[in-house]
């Protein structure tokens, strides 16, 4: 991260994967689902707390965490003023302009190697000679120092060479590999390096001699050029969302490149002045999935490779623990918050029994298969994940007296936190994930010539689609009663909440058709109530999810409005995407404005520093920014079961826009153009020569490669490499 003001330029240096693993707990044989169910149903909350208890021990952290590295500060003389910074999204290079006291301008070029852990800062020799350089370790910040010292982390050791041209530090950890950060000053450039792992200081200093900047620059430029050349291209009449889209695609190359580690909540963008929120861990109850969703439509499937490789490493440990938990040697449970070893972070018991965390991963792998038709991926990753997810769900299932199936103990993500009443029968979120998994297994088993399991059909036929609650649709007019989707049986959406989980059957799980007569009325009442409850308890990442739901339900302008709300309130000056609202008065996840109880209320109020407000630190997370890309993709196309819908609903406010290079299930690449509020053309390219059923927006008929068609629903037989042009009549 590069930032600064006036005469100081800062480069924040972090290294994804710098973990202190202490405090993590393998999801081991401490209990099983039957015990959890018995304790919950008996109201024995104290016993339940003991099972999931994770007491903090003196001198040790109570959870694993990642730690930032440091910050390189470049202090220019007084009178020098930073002017602009411009990032080239195609090459990954940054150009900073600084003004000298005489009014002249100079440029500072900043680049980073790919995949080497090397960066460089170039400027004129005379300019660099005037710079005072400081390398600040994260440990140097008082708050971080205090927290780390309390858990046994020693200060970093400093090193330099005899000429003082190389300087750096090594931050050691009590039980994990150290991180070294160092720079070398040359005549007209600085070289910055990180090294994770044990390495003698002389070797670290000597490693700068082997740095070939020309070769690294060429290699980096080639990588970014290759990454950028086949990205989707979207042109919309909306500068703010256009920038969010383009910058989001660029950040995919930063956050989860195929040569990197699997992405976490903050990825490599860790600040130095504090330990990252939520340990910068893996949250599998939507956040990690949202970070990876744009990989599919952009066609960058190789970006998922590090994620699947990490899960493969975890599997032996997870399977052993899950077999005990479910008493089923085929079941798979994935706790909702873990470190990079799959060890549990914290003691959030509802997250520990959230079986949908496994379903999220299974769906992501299945969607990748649908896009790539990679049978090895299907057989070795997607199908086993789906099987394990299903077996876990089935172990939780009860057959009721009327022959239907039920989930007697289930949770809706983070609703009521870890309270003893944070559960109920048939949580709609879990029902949707369960039925989605069963549905996908039926299709996958046929593709792999695997035997059909009758339980999959049983679940689809006998498990409810969602829990239903009946009650007033408005407290103002309680006489108007309707039915709507409940969080679980008997639990209404009683207030605004960041997880739209009871609506996950609409999107992204698509376990039922919201337009079907069976569901349409209940869905309408559910959405109306959801809108009425508002965004007062929303976080940043859930706003794009809301936009995607609006896009799926035929409200494209509502989707765009929510995306603008996100951009205005959940991004910072550096375009960081935030978990908490950027301003007070919007969401209670950001402390709201309370009464002015100062002794002297006549003095001007500093709204960011008042005693009656809780202190608040900005929380950056990657999920929201990538969720915006997914929401925009849902405006351009939607896959609904076996039918591809292209431009299903046109926003009124976007009269002219176009896109190309968007990838869909079945191996198709699509483009579209809208002029003056009408769809002008659609192009469909087939990569694999598979048949396609596509719903076009041309309700009065269309022409396919010049041949008139009287239906908007097309059934196309295409050969590999063929491109079809669809226009209105």
VMD Tcl script that draws the C-alpha trace (Angstrom):
set ca {
  {0.00 0.00 0.00}
  {1.33 3.43 -0.98}
  {0.08 6.56 0.72}
  {1.23 9.86 2.17}
  {0.79 13.62 2.18}
  {2.81 16.82 2.12}
  {6.49 15.78 2.04}
  {6.16 12.21 3.34}
  {5.63 9.16 1.14}
  {4.86 5.83 2.84}
  {4.97 2.27 1.57}
  {3.24 -0.24 3.84}
  {4.86 -3.67 3.56}
  {3.04 -6.86 4.51}
  {3.44 -10.47 3.58}
  {0.38 -12.74 3.31}
  {0.97 -15.89 5.32}
  {2.92 -14.39 8.24}
  {1.01 -16.28 10.95}
  {1.39 -16.69 14.67}
  {-0.45 -20.01 14.92}
  {-0.61 -20.16 18.67}
  {-4.11 -20.21 20.10}
  {-5.60 -22.21 17.24}
  {-7.52 -25.37 18.00}
  {-7.89 -28.33 15.70}
  {-11.55 -29.15 15.34}
  {-10.93 -32.31 17.31}
  {-12.79 -34.95 19.22}
  {-14.14 -32.71 22.01}
  {-17.80 -33.32 21.27}
  {-20.22 -34.53 18.62}
  {-23.41 -33.26 17.07}
  {-25.67 -35.49 19.15}
  {-24.19 -34.02 22.33}
  {-24.58 -30.44 21.08}
  {-28.18 -31.15 20.09}
  {-28.98 -32.74 23.44}
  {-27.50 -29.86 25.41}
  {-29.28 -27.22 23.34}
  {-32.65 -28.92 23.54}
  {-32.21 -29.44 27.29}
  {-31.24 -25.82 27.82}
  {-27.88 -26.80 29.35}
  {-26.05 -23.74 28.11}
  {-23.28 -23.85 30.71}
  {-22.27 -27.32 29.58}
  {-22.30 -26.16 25.97}
  {-20.00 -23.25 26.82}
  {-17.56 -25.62 28.48}
  {-17.35 -27.75 25.33}
  {-16.41 -24.80 23.13}
  {-14.48 -22.93 25.78}
  {-11.18 -21.43 24.69}
  {-9.69 -19.72 27.70}
  {-6.90 -17.26 27.17}
  {-3.73 -18.46 28.85}
  {-1.28 -16.07 30.41}
  {1.35 -15.02 27.91}
  {-0.39 -16.68 24.95}
  {-2.84 -15.43 22.32}
  {-6.34 -16.88 22.46}
  {-6.46 -17.22 18.70}
  {-4.09 -17.38 15.72}
  {-3.51 -14.15 13.83}
  {-1.60 -12.71 10.92}
  {0.72 -9.80 11.53}
  {1.67 -6.93 9.25}
  {5.30 -6.26 8.41}
  {6.34 -2.64 8.49}
  {6.30 0.71 6.77}
  {8.98 2.41 4.69}
  {8.83 6.17 5.19}
  {10.42 8.55 2.71}
  {10.78 12.03 4.23}
  {11.52 14.69 1.61}
  {12.80 18.13 2.69}
  {10.35 20.83 3.69}
  {8.89 22.59 0.69}
  {8.57 19.34 -1.27}
  {4.89 18.43 -1.71}
  {3.34 15.22 -3.04}
  {0.89 16.00 -5.84}
  {-0.63 12.92 -7.45}
  {-0.39 9.17 -7.62}
  {-1.52 7.25 -10.69}
  {-1.83 3.46 -10.82}
  {-1.60 1.74 -14.20}
  {-4.09 -1.14 -13.93}
  {-2.58 -2.91 -16.95}
  {1.02 -2.99 -15.71}
  {0.66 -2.73 -11.94}
  {3.04 0.27 -11.88}
  {2.49 3.39 -9.78}
  {3.69 6.87 -10.69}
  {3.85 9.49 -7.94}
  {4.42 13.16 -8.77}
  {6.13 15.46 -6.27}
  {6.54 19.23 -6.52}
  {9.85 20.81 -5.59}
  {10.18 24.19 -3.85}
  {10.91 25.88 -7.20}
  {7.58 24.62 -8.58}
  {9.08 21.99 -10.86}
  {7.73 18.43 -10.85}
  {9.50 15.10 -10.51}
  {8.20 11.56 -10.84}
  {8.69 8.62 -8.51}
  {8.10 5.21 -10.08}
  {7.07 2.29 -7.88}
  {6.86 -1.30 -9.04}
  {6.62 -4.78 -7.60}
  {8.00 -8.05 -8.87}
  {5.79 -11.00 -9.72}
  {6.09 -13.51 -8.11}
  {9.25 -12.48 -6.22}
  {8.93 -10.63 -2.91}
  {10.72 -7.55 -4.21}
  {9.57 -3.99 -4.83}
  {11.42 -0.90 -6.03}
  {11.14 2.87 -5.87}
  {12.89 4.83 -8.62}
  {13.59 8.58 -8.78}
  {16.29 10.97 -9.90}
  {19.60 10.50 -8.12}
  {19.60 14.11 -6.89}
  {16.10 13.68 -5.45}
  {16.88 10.41 -3.65}
  {19.97 11.98 -2.11}
  {17.72 14.42 -0.27}
  {15.42 11.75 1.20}
  {15.54 10.65 4.82}
  {14.55 6.98 5.03}
  {12.92 5.27 7.99}
  {11.85 1.64 8.21}
  {9.18 1.25 10.87}
  {8.21 -2.21 12.12}
  {4.63 -2.98 13.08}
  {6.00 -3.75 16.56}
  {7.13 -0.11 16.85}
  {3.55 1.09 17.20}
  {2.67 1.39 20.90}
  {-0.66 -0.46 20.68}
  {0.85 -3.35 18.71}
  {3.90 -3.46 20.97}
  {1.72 -3.73 24.06}
  {-0.47 -6.48 22.63}
  {2.45 -8.51 21.27}
  {4.55 -8.16 24.41}
  {1.66 -9.52 26.47}
  {1.63 -12.71 24.41}
  {5.36 -13.31 24.42}
  {6.41 -11.78 21.10}
  {9.82 -10.11 21.34}
  {10.75 -6.87 19.55}
  {12.30 -7.21 16.08}
  {16.05 -7.36 15.67}
  {17.62 -4.72 13.41}
  {20.44 -5.24 10.96}
  {22.41 -3.27 8.37}
  {25.56 -3.56 6.32}
  {28.79 -1.70 6.99}
  {27.99 1.00 4.44}
  {24.46 1.50 5.82}
  {23.10 1.01 2.30}
  {21.09 -2.02 3.48}
  {18.91 -1.82 6.57}
  {16.12 -3.99 7.87}
  {14.61 -5.94 10.70}
  {13.53 -9.49 11.47}
  {10.31 -10.00 13.40}
  {10.50 -13.35 15.14}
  {7.59 -15.27 16.61}
  {7.70 -17.76 19.49}
  {6.63 -20.80 17.47}
  {6.49 -19.78 13.81}
  {8.76 -18.65 11.00}
  {10.05 -15.06 11.23}
  {9.49 -12.30 8.70}
  {12.35 -10.09 7.54}
  {11.81 -6.72 5.87}
  {14.75 -4.79 4.44}
  {15.67 -2.15 1.88}
  {18.77 -1.25 -0.07}
  {19.54 2.31 -1.11}
  {21.20 2.76 -4.50}
  {21.99 5.90 -6.46}
  {18.62 6.35 -8.11}
  {16.43 3.67 -6.57}
  {15.49 1.74 -3.48}
  {14.94 -2.01 -3.43}
  {12.56 -3.42 -0.84}
  {12.40 -7.11 0.08}
  {10.51 -9.45 2.38}
  {11.61 -12.94 3.37}
  {9.42 -15.36 5.31}
  {11.48 -17.99 7.11}
  {14.78 -18.40 8.86}
  {17.69 -16.79 7.05}
  {20.96 -15.47 8.53}
  {21.36 -11.71 8.41}
  {24.48 -11.85 6.22}
  {22.54 -13.87 3.70}
  {19.68 -11.36 3.78}
  {22.09 -8.51 3.14}
  {23.87 -10.43 0.41}
  {20.58 -11.29 -1.32}
  {20.27 -7.70 -2.58}
  {23.32 -8.26 -4.79}
  {21.40 -10.85 -6.79}
  {18.43 -8.56 -7.48}
  {18.22 -7.83 -11.21}
  {15.67 -5.02 -11.41}
  {15.56 -4.96 -15.20}
  {14.73 -8.65 -15.34}
  {12.19 -8.36 -12.52}
  {10.56 -5.33 -14.12}
  {10.29 -7.14 -17.44}
  {8.88 -10.24 -15.76}
  {6.35 -8.20 -13.78}
  {5.23 -6.25 -16.84}
  {4.78 -9.47 -18.79}
  {2.70 -11.03 -15.99}
  {0.38 -8.03 -15.64}
  {0.04 -7.65 -19.39}
  {-0.94 -11.30 -19.71}
  {-3.32 -11.02 -16.76}
  {-5.00 -7.91 -18.15}
  {-5.30 -8.76 -21.83}
  {-8.26 -11.14 -21.56}
  {-10.09 -9.60 -18.61}
  {-13.73 -8.66 -19.19}
  {-14.30 -5.17 -20.52}
  {-17.26 -3.27 -19.14}
  {-18.26 0.26 -20.16}
  {-21.04 1.83 -18.10}
  {-22.22 5.47 -17.88}
  {-21.36 5.56 -14.21}
  {-17.83 6.80 -13.38}
  {-17.80 5.66 -9.75}
  {-19.00 2.14 -10.44}
  {-16.81 1.97 -13.54}
  {-13.79 2.67 -11.35}
  {-14.95 0.16 -8.73}
  {-15.23 -2.49 -11.44}
  {-11.89 -1.81 -13.13}
  {-10.04 -1.51 -9.83}
  {-11.73 -4.67 -8.57}
  {-10.45 -6.65 -11.54}
  {-6.96 -5.30 -10.91}
  {-7.10 -6.30 -7.24}
  {-7.82 -9.89 -8.27}
  {-4.26 -9.97 -9.54}
  {-3.02 -8.68 -6.18}
  {-5.15 -10.74 -3.80}
  {-5.33 -14.29 -5.13}
  {-2.92 -14.81 -8.03}
  {-2.25 -18.47 -8.86}
  {1.32 -18.23 -7.52}
  {0.17 -16.81 -4.17}
  {-1.55 -18.08 -1.05}
  {-5.30 -18.51 -0.67}
  {-6.97 -15.16 0.03}
  {-8.04 -14.19 3.54}
  {-10.32 -11.38 4.76}
  {-7.71 -8.65 4.24}
  {-5.30 -10.61 2.06}
  {-1.84 -9.01 1.94}
  {-3.20 -5.53 2.74}
  {-2.38 -5.52 6.45}
  {-1.82 -2.25 8.26}
  {1.16 -1.81 10.55}
  {-0.47 0.08 13.43}
  {-2.59 -2.84 14.70}
  {-3.10 -6.57 14.57}
  {-5.57 -7.22 11.72}
  {-9.25 -7.45 12.70}
  {-10.61 -10.99 12.95}
  {-7.01 -12.19 12.67}
  {-7.15 -11.74 8.86}
  {-8.37 -15.33 8.80}
  {-10.59 -17.47 6.58}
  {-14.30 -16.81 7.15}
  {-16.23 -19.50 5.27}
  {-19.77 -18.26 5.93}
  {-19.74 -16.02 2.80}
  {-16.71 -13.73 2.98}
  {-14.09 -15.94 1.32}
  {-16.61 -17.06 -1.31}
  {-17.42 -13.45 -2.15}
  {-13.73 -12.69 -2.58}
  {-13.52 -15.46 -5.19}
  {-16.85 -15.01 -7.02}
  {-15.47 -12.67 -9.74}
  {-12.94 -15.34 -10.70}
  {-15.75 -17.20 -12.46}
  {-17.15 -14.49 -14.74}
  {-13.64 -13.17 -15.47}
  {-12.40 -16.61 -16.55}
  {-9.41 -16.51 -14.16}
  {-10.08 -20.01 -12.87}
  {-6.44 -20.66 -12.01}
  {-6.82 -18.15 -9.18}
  {-8.73 -20.82 -7.29}
  {-5.81 -23.26 -7.36}
  {-4.20 -22.07 -4.07}
  {-7.56 -22.39 -2.30}
  {-8.10 -25.99 -3.40}
  {-4.48 -26.85 -2.60}
  {-4.94 -25.50 0.93}
  {-8.16 -27.46 1.47}
  {-6.45 -30.61 0.21}
  {-3.80 -30.18 2.91}
  {-6.50 -29.84 5.56}
  {-8.59 -32.80 4.50}
  {-7.00 -35.62 6.54}
  {-7.34 -33.60 9.76}
  {-10.81 -32.31 8.97}
  {-12.12 -35.71 7.93}
  {-10.87 -37.38 11.11}
  {-12.50 -34.74 13.31}
  {-15.70 -34.60 11.29}
  {-16.12 -38.37 11.37}
  {-16.16 -38.14 15.13}
  {-18.45 -35.11 15.20}
  {-21.09 -36.63 12.94}
  {-20.33 -40.31 13.63}
  {-20.14 -40.70 9.87}
  {-16.87 -41.51 8.12}
  {-17.96 -39.64 4.98}
  {-19.14 -36.39 6.56}
  {-17.35 -33.06 6.25}
  {-17.75 -30.01 8.46}
  {-15.81 -26.83 7.90}
  {-15.73 -24.38 10.84}
  {-16.56 -20.85 9.82}
  {-13.32 -19.14 11.01}
  {-9.93 -20.84 10.68}
  {-6.26 -20.10 10.09}
  {-4.22 -21.40 7.16}
  {-3.85 -24.79 8.88}
  {-7.58 -25.24 9.27}
  {-7.39 -24.64 13.02}
  {-10.34 -22.94 14.64}
  {-10.04 -19.23 15.42}
  {-12.07 -18.28 18.51}
  {-14.90 -20.15 20.24}
  {-17.95 -19.12 18.23}
  {-20.06 -22.23 18.76}
  {-22.74 -21.36 16.20}
  {-20.04 -21.10 13.55}
  {-18.76 -24.52 14.56}
  {-22.08 -26.17 13.64}
  {-22.74 -24.07 10.53}
  {-22.72 -26.86 7.94}
  {-23.27 -24.33 5.16}
  {-19.60 -23.35 5.48}
  {-18.80 -26.65 3.77}
  {-21.67 -26.08 1.33}
  {-20.20 -22.72 0.29}
  {-16.91 -24.36 -0.69}
  {-18.68 -27.22 -2.43}
  {-20.75 -24.77 -4.47}
  {-17.70 -22.74 -5.44}
  {-15.96 -25.86 -6.75}
  {-19.12 -26.96 -8.57}
  {-19.48 -23.55 -10.23}
  {-15.86 -23.73 -11.35}
  {-16.58 -27.11 -12.91}
  {-19.65 -25.74 -14.69}
  {-17.50 -23.02 -16.22}
  {-14.48 -25.14 -17.13}
  {-15.99 -28.63 -17.61}
  {-12.82 -29.88 -15.92}
  {-13.71 -33.48 -15.03}
  {-10.64 -33.91 -12.84}
  {-11.72 -30.92 -10.76}
  {-15.21 -32.37 -10.55}
  {-14.01 -35.80 -9.48}
  {-11.27 -34.75 -7.08}
  {-12.53 -31.48 -5.58}
  {-16.18 -30.63 -6.23}
  {-17.81 -34.05 -5.87}
  {-15.99 -35.01 -2.63}
  {-16.83 -31.62 -1.12}
  {-20.48 -32.01 -2.07}
  {-20.61 -35.57 -0.75}
  {-19.02 -34.63 2.56}
  {-21.34 -31.63 2.91}
  {-24.41 -33.76 2.23}
  {-23.37 -36.48 4.67}
  {-22.91 -33.89 7.39}
  {-26.35 -32.45 6.72}
  {-27.96 -35.88 6.62}
  {-26.42 -36.70 10.00}
  {-28.22 -33.61 11.34}
  {-31.54 -34.59 9.75}
  {-34.62 -35.99 11.47}
  {-37.64 -37.63 9.92}
  {-40.85 -36.21 11.31}
  {-44.11 -38.05 11.98}
  {-45.61 -36.98 8.67}
  {-42.64 -38.34 6.70}
  {-41.03 -35.01 5.96}
  {-37.42 -34.18 6.80}
  {-36.23 -31.55 9.24}
  {-33.08 -29.97 10.64}
  {-33.91 -29.85 14.37}
  {-30.82 -27.86 15.33}
  {-29.62 -25.27 12.84}
  {-28.26 -21.74 12.77}
  {-28.52 -18.64 10.62}
  {-25.04 -17.12 10.30}
  {-24.17 -14.78 13.16}
  {-27.81 -14.03 13.99}
  {-27.93 -13.66 17.78}
  {-24.18 -14.27 17.81}
  {-23.25 -17.07 20.21}
  {-26.24 -16.61 22.50}
  {-27.85 -19.78 23.89}
  {-30.95 -19.08 21.77}
  {-29.03 -18.55 18.52}
  {-30.52 -21.64 16.88}
  {-33.79 -23.19 15.84}
  {-35.46 -25.79 13.69}
  {-35.11 -25.54 9.93}
  {-32.99 -22.43 9.48}
  {-33.87 -21.27 5.97}
  {-30.21 -20.66 5.15}
  {-29.28 -24.25 5.98}
  {-32.29 -25.67 4.12}
  {-31.25 -23.77 1.00}
  {-27.63 -24.95 1.23}
  {-28.74 -28.54 1.91}
  {-31.13 -28.70 -1.05}
  {-28.66 -26.97 -3.36}
  {-26.06 -29.59 -2.46}
  {-28.47 -32.48 -3.09}
  {-29.52 -30.99 -6.41}
  {-25.93 -30.52 -7.57}
  {-24.97 -34.03 -6.48}
  {-27.63 -35.55 -8.73}
  {-26.22 -33.74 -11.74}
  {-22.58 -34.37 -10.80}
  {-23.08 -38.09 -10.20}
  {-24.54 -38.51 -13.69}
  {-21.56 -36.70 -15.21}
  {-19.13 -38.96 -13.34}
  {-21.14 -42.15 -13.87}
  {-21.46 -42.50 -10.12}
  {-24.42 -44.34 -8.59}
  {-27.46 -42.29 -7.69}
  {-28.12 -41.93 -3.96}
  {-31.86 -42.02 -3.25}
  {-31.35 -39.76 -0.26}
  {-30.56 -36.85 -2.60}
  {-34.01 -37.07 -4.14}
  {-35.54 -37.63 -0.73}
  {-34.07 -34.35 0.50}
  {-35.34 -32.44 -2.53}
  {-38.83 -33.86 -2.11}
  {-39.28 -33.99 1.66}
  {-37.20 -31.13 3.08}
  {-38.92 -27.71 3.22}
  {-37.60 -25.03 0.89}
  {-37.53 -22.57 3.79}
  {-39.13 -21.93 7.15}
  {-42.34 -19.88 6.99}
  {-43.61 -17.44 9.56}
  {-47.00 -15.76 9.54}
  {-47.60 -12.38 11.04}
  {-48.31 -8.69 10.46}
  {-46.47 -7.27 7.50}
  {-46.36 -3.94 9.31}
  {-46.46 -2.95 12.96}
  {-48.32 0.17 11.93}
  {-51.05 -1.93 10.30}
  {-51.03 -5.24 12.19}
  {-54.32 -6.26 10.61}
  {-52.46 -7.01 7.37}
  {-51.08 -10.51 7.89}
  {-48.90 -12.41 5.45}
  {-46.52 -15.33 5.19}
  {-42.81 -14.82 4.61}
  {-39.48 -16.59 4.87}
  {-38.32 -16.95 8.48}
  {-34.76 -17.23 9.72}
  {-35.84 -20.49 11.35}
  {-39.18 -21.76 12.57}
  {-40.72 -19.11 14.78}
  {-37.93 -16.56 14.21}
  {-38.85 -13.61 12.03}
  {-36.37 -11.08 10.66}
  {-37.06 -8.88 13.66}
  {-34.51 -6.23 12.77}
  {-31.91 -5.27 10.20}
  {-29.05 -7.77 10.00}
  {-25.87 -7.99 7.91}
  {-26.47 -11.59 6.84}
  {-29.28 -11.81 4.31}
  {-29.08 -15.53 4.94}
  {-32.78 -16.36 4.95}
  {-32.81 -15.11 1.34}
  {-29.85 -17.26 0.22}
  {-32.22 -19.68 -1.50}
  {-32.86 -16.86 -3.99}
  {-29.18 -16.03 -4.35}
  {-26.53 -17.33 -4.30}
  {-27.74 -20.88 -3.55}
  {-30.67 -20.71 -6.02}
  {-32.38 -23.63 -4.32}
  {-35.82 -22.54 -5.53}
  {-37.29 -20.35 -8.26}
  {-38.54 -17.08 -6.71}
  {-40.74 -16.46 -9.76}
  {-42.57 -19.78 -9.46}
  {-46.21 -19.41 -8.37}
  {-45.45 -21.61 -5.36}
  {-42.93 -19.10 -4.01}
  {-43.62 -15.72 -5.62}
  {-46.03 -14.31 -3.05}
  {-43.96 -15.42 -0.06}
  {-40.83 -14.02 -1.70}
  {-42.54 -10.68 -2.32}
  {-43.60 -10.38 1.31}
  {-40.14 -11.45 2.47}
  {-38.38 -8.86 0.32}
  {-40.80 -6.13 1.41}
  {-40.09 -6.87 5.05}
  {-36.33 -7.01 4.39}
  {-36.50 -3.60 2.71}
  {-38.60 -2.20 5.56}
  {-36.08 -3.31 8.19}
  {-33.43 -1.38 6.28}
  {-29.65 -1.19 6.43}
  {-29.24 0.02 9.99}
  {-27.24 -3.04 11.02}
  {-25.51 -3.79 7.73}
  {-21.80 -4.16 7.09}
  {-19.93 -3.28 3.93}
  {-19.84 -6.71 2.33}
  {-23.57 -7.31 2.68}
  {-24.51 -4.25 0.60}
  {-23.29 -5.79 -2.71}
  {-25.10 -9.01 -1.74}
  {-28.27 -6.93 -1.36}
  {-27.60 -5.38 -4.77}
  {-27.22 -8.83 -6.32}
  {-30.55 -9.91 -4.78}
  {-32.25 -6.86 -6.29}
  {-30.66 -7.62 -9.66}
  {-31.91 -11.21 -9.52}
  {-35.44 -10.10 -8.61}
  {-35.87 -7.61 -11.45}
  {-34.91 -4.38 -9.71}
  {-31.76 -3.28 -11.56}
  {-32.03 0.38 -10.59}
  {-32.40 -0.59 -6.96}
  {-29.26 -2.70 -7.33}
  {-27.36 0.27 -8.77}
  {-28.61 2.53 -5.97}
  {-27.31 0.13 -3.33}
  {-23.96 -0.07 -5.10}
  {-23.71 3.72 -4.95}
  {-24.63 3.58 -1.27}
  {-21.78 1.11 -0.80}
  {-19.28 3.22 -2.75}
  {-20.15 6.37 -0.83}
  {-20.27 4.86 2.66}
  {-18.08 1.75 2.65}
  {-14.91 2.85 0.85}
  {-12.14 5.12 2.09}
  {-9.93 7.71 0.42}
  {-7.50 5.03 -0.70}
  {-10.34 3.03 -2.27}
  {-10.09 0.45 0.49}
  {-13.32 -1.49 0.91}
  {-14.62 -1.32 4.47}
  {-16.50 -3.61 6.82}
  {-17.85 -0.75 8.94}
  {-19.54 2.33 7.55}
  {-17.18 5.19 6.84}
  {-19.48 7.69 8.50}
  {-21.62 7.75 11.60}
  {-25.40 7.71 11.42}
  {-25.71 4.94 8.80}
  {-25.23 1.61 10.51}
  {-24.96 0.57 14.13}
  {-21.95 -1.52 13.15}
  {-20.36 1.94 13.11}
  {-21.16 3.67 16.42}
  {-24.11 5.99 15.95}
  {-24.33 9.57 17.10}
  {-25.56 9.73 20.67}
  {-26.74 12.70 22.76}
  {-24.34 15.53 23.44}
  {-23.59 15.20 27.16}
  {-20.55 17.46 27.28}
  {-20.40 19.92 30.17}
  {-19.95 22.77 27.71}
  {-22.04 22.06 24.65}
  {-21.37 25.50 23.20}
  {-17.91 24.51 22.00}
  {-17.48 23.02 18.52}
  {-17.96 19.25 18.44}
  {-15.21 16.97 17.20}
  {-17.44 14.17 16.00}
  {-14.53 11.76 15.62}
  {-13.29 12.20 19.17}
  {-16.04 12.45 21.74}
  {-16.19 10.66 25.05}
  {-19.71 9.33 24.70}
  {-18.84 7.42 21.55}
  {-16.96 4.14 21.55}
  {-13.52 4.42 19.90}
  {-13.69 3.17 16.36}
  {-10.98 1.96 14.04}
  {-11.46 1.55 10.31}
  {-11.78 -2.09 9.26}
  {-10.75 -2.94 5.70}
  {-12.01 -6.19 4.17}
  {-11.74 -7.36 0.59}
  {-15.11 -9.09 0.27}
  {-17.26 -6.02 -0.39}
  {-15.23 -4.81 -3.36}
  {-15.34 -8.20 -5.04}
  {-19.04 -8.48 -4.19}
  {-19.60 -5.33 -6.25}
  {-18.16 -7.08 -9.29}
  {-20.53 -10.00 -8.75}
  {-23.52 -7.69 -8.39}
  {-22.62 -5.91 -11.64}
  {-22.22 -9.25 -13.39}
  {-25.75 -10.13 -12.26}
  {-26.99 -7.03 -14.06}
  {-25.42 -8.29 -17.29}
  {-26.31 -11.98 -17.09}
  {-27.76 -14.60 -14.75}
  {-27.51 -18.37 -14.83}
  {-30.81 -19.85 -13.66}
  {-30.52 -23.61 -13.61}
  {-29.85 -24.67 -17.21}
  {-30.92 -21.38 -18.80}
  {-28.57 -18.45 -19.36}
  {-30.38 -15.09 -19.11}
  {-28.54 -12.26 -20.84}
  {-29.51 -8.69 -19.94}
  {-32.70 -9.84 -18.20}
  {-33.57 -6.37 -16.87}
  {-32.38 -3.02 -18.17}
  {-31.73 -0.20 -15.70}
  {-33.56 3.00 -16.53}
  {-30.60 5.16 -15.54}
  {-28.14 3.40 -17.88}
  {-29.23 4.21 -21.40}
  {-25.99 3.18 -23.08}
  {-23.56 0.52 -21.90}
  {-21.74 -2.55 -23.13}
  {-19.64 -5.47 -21.97}
  {-17.53 -8.21 -23.47}
  {-15.45 -11.15 -22.30}
  {-17.78 -12.37 -19.53}
  {-17.56 -16.12 -18.93}
  {-20.59 -18.26 -18.14}
  {-21.39 -21.84 -17.24}
  {-20.93 -24.28 -20.10}
  {-17.82 -22.57 -21.39}
  {-19.43 -19.60 -23.13}
  {-18.06 -16.07 -23.42}
  {-20.63 -13.35 -23.93}
  {-20.81 -9.71 -24.98}
  {-23.69 -7.27 -25.13}
  {-24.48 -3.71 -26.13}
  {-27.32 -1.42 -25.08}
  {-28.00 1.81 -26.97}
  {-30.61 4.38 -26.07}
  {-32.22 2.02 -23.60}
  {-32.55 -0.90 -26.04}
  {-30.45 -4.03 -26.43}
  {-28.62 -3.64 -29.72}
  {-26.74 -6.91 -29.95}
  {-25.55 -9.98 -28.06}
  {-22.55 -12.11 -28.98}
  {-22.01 -15.64 -27.70}
  {-18.80 -17.58 -28.21}
  {-18.59 -21.29 -27.42}
  {-15.29 -22.60 -26.07}
  {-16.25 -26.28 -25.85}
  {-19.02 -26.76 -28.41}
  {-21.74 -27.55 -25.89}
  {-25.45 -26.85 -26.43}
  {-26.87 -23.69 -24.88}
  {-30.33 -22.58 -23.82}
  {-30.36 -18.80 -23.59}
  {-33.12 -16.38 -22.69}
  {-32.56 -13.21 -24.69}
  {-34.18 -9.84 -23.93}
  {-35.75 -9.73 -27.41}
  {-39.30 -10.56 -26.37}
  {-40.70 -9.82 -29.86}
  {-38.29 -12.15 -31.56}
  {-34.73 -11.80 -32.78}
  {-32.33 -12.70 -35.52}
  {-29.48 -15.14 -35.03}
  {-26.68 -14.57 -37.52}
  {-29.23 -12.81 -39.69}
  {-31.89 -15.55 -39.48}
  {-35.19 -14.47 -37.89}
  {-36.41 -16.31 -34.78}
  {-39.90 -15.88 -33.37}
  {-38.90 -16.69 -29.78}
  {-36.73 -14.93 -27.21}
  {-35.73 -18.32 -25.81}
  {-33.06 -19.83 -28.04}
  {-31.70 -23.37 -28.11}
  {-28.32 -23.17 -29.77}
  {-26.09 -25.98 -31.05}
  {-22.62 -24.50 -31.44}
  {-19.23 -25.88 -32.34}
  {-16.09 -25.04 -30.38}
  {-14.84 -21.58 -31.33}
  {-18.10 -20.59 -33.01}
  {-19.46 -17.08 -32.38}
  {-23.17 -16.33 -32.70}
  {-24.52 -12.80 -33.16}
  {-28.04 -12.14 -31.85}
  {-29.86 -8.90 -32.73}
  {-33.38 -7.59 -32.35}
  {-35.68 -7.86 -35.32}
}
mol new
graphics top color blue
foreach p $ca { graphics top sphere $p radius 0.5 }
foreach p [lrange $ca 0 end-1] q [lrange $ca 1 end] { graphics top cylinder $p $q radius 0.2 }
display resetview
